[in-house]
Amino acid sequence: MRRFTKADVIDAIANRISLRRQDIKRIIDQFIVEVRNSLTNGERLEIRGLGVFITKIRKARNNARNPRTGQIASIGIRRVAAFKPSKLLKAAVQQYFLRHRKTEDTLPQQ
């Protein structure tokens, strides 16, 4: 699976609309700041057609294992960011998968 980075997003938008890459980068950077601010304030951020950014509480665990050392560790309760895709996004991903299934079946998993 190919990686699509922030720079790729900026280039894709710049190729479709007549804004400078610098301006698009500033808009995307500010969008990221707003998502971060919403989540740190405990707000739910809904973007129709894309999905919902939320925070969830993960309960404490006493039997977690450090994969590098194998040592058992205790992890306290914490709040984590999560993303729930919209029905529209899920459907678009599924349609793409069904159209390109044969080529993706032969690609190595990453």
C-alpha positions as CSV (number, residue, x, y, z in Angstrom):
1,M,0.0,0.0,0.0
2,R,1.4,3.4,-1.0
3,R,1.8,6.1,1.6
4,F,0.0,9.4,1.1
5,T,1.7,12.1,3.1
6,K,0.7,15.7,4.0
7,A,3.0,16.9,1.2
8,D,1.1,14.6,-1.2
9,V,-2.2,16.1,0.0
10,I,-0.9,19.6,-0.5
11,D,0.3,18.8,-4.1
12,A,-3.0,17.1,-4.9
13,I,-5.0,20.2,-3.8
14,A,-2.6,22.6,-5.5
15,N,-3.2,20.7,-8.8
16,R,-6.9,21.0,-8.5
17,I,-7.4,24.6,-7.3
18,S,-5.6,27.8,-8.0
19,L,-3.9,28.4,-4.6
20,R,-0.2,28.5,-3.8
21,R,1.2,25.5,-2.0
22,Q,2.3,27.7,0.9
23,D,-1.3,28.8,1.4
24,I,-2.6,25.2,1.2
25,K,0.1,24.1,3.7
26,R,-1.0,26.9,6.1
27,I,-4.7,25.8,5.8
28,I,-3.9,22.1,6.4
29,D,-1.6,23.0,9.4
30,Q,-4.3,25.1,10.9
31,F,-6.9,22.3,10.3
32,I,-4.6,19.9,12.3
33,V,-4.3,22.5,15.1
34,E,-8.1,22.8,15.2
35,V,-8.6,19.0,15.3
36,R,-6.0,18.8,18.1
37,N,-7.6,21.6,20.1
38,S,-11.1,20.1,19.7
39,L,-9.9,16.7,21.0
40,T,-7.8,18.1,23.9
41,N,-10.9,20.0,24.9
42,G,-12.9,16.8,24.9
43,E,-15.1,17.9,22.0
44,R,-16.4,15.7,19.2
45,L,-15.4,16.9,15.7
46,E,-17.7,15.8,13.0
47,I,-16.9,16.3,9.3
48,R,-19.8,15.2,7.1
49,G,-18.7,12.8,4.4
50,L,-15.4,12.0,6.2
51,G,-16.1,11.0,9.8
52,V,-15.9,11.9,13.4
53,F,-12.9,12.6,15.5
54,I,-13.5,11.7,19.2
55,T,-11.7,10.8,22.4
56,K,-12.2,7.6,24.3
57,I,-11.2,6.5,27.7
58,R,-9.0,3.4,27.7
59,K,-9.2,1.5,31.0
60,A,-6.1,0.6,33.0
61,R,-4.3,-2.7,32.3
62,N,-2.0,-4.6,34.6
63,N,-0.9,-7.3,32.2
64,A,0.6,-5.3,29.3
65,R,3.8,-6.6,27.8
66,N,6.7,-4.5,26.4
67,P,7.2,-6.0,23.0
68,R,10.9,-5.1,22.9
69,T,11.9,-6.4,26.3
70,G,9.1,-8.8,27.1
71,Q,8.7,-7.2,30.5
72,I,5.2,-7.1,32.0
73,A,4.1,-3.5,32.7
74,S,1.1,-1.7,34.2
75,I,-0.6,0.9,32.1
76,G,-2.9,3.4,33.7
77,I,-6.2,4.8,32.6
78,R,-5.8,7.2,29.7
79,R,-7.7,9.2,27.1
80,V,-6.9,8.4,23.4
81,A,-7.9,10.0,20.1
82,A,-10.1,7.9,17.8
83,F,-11.6,8.3,14.3
84,K,-14.9,6.8,13.2
85,P,-15.3,6.9,9.4
86,S,-18.6,8.0,7.9
87,K,-20.9,5.6,6.0
88,L,-20.0,7.5,2.9
89,L,-16.2,7.0,3.4
90,K,-16.7,3.3,4.3
91,A,-18.7,2.8,1.1
92,A,-16.1,4.6,-1.1
93,V,-13.3,2.5,0.4
94,Q,-15.3,-0.7,-0.2
95,Q,-16.1,0.2,-3.8
96,Y,-12.5,0.9,-4.5
97,F,-11.5,-2.4,-2.9
98,L,-14.0,-4.3,-5.0
99,R,-12.9,-2.6,-8.3
100,H,-9.2,-3.2,-7.6
101,R,-9.3,-6.4,-5.6
102,K,-7.3,-8.6,-8.1
103,T,-4.3,-6.2,-8.2
104,E,-4.3,-5.7,-4.4
105,D,-4.5,-9.5,-3.7
106,T,-1.1,-9.8,-5.3
107,L,0.6,-7.0,-3.4
108,P,2.6,-7.8,-0.3
109,Q,0.9,-6.7,3.0
110,Q,2.6,-3.9,5.0
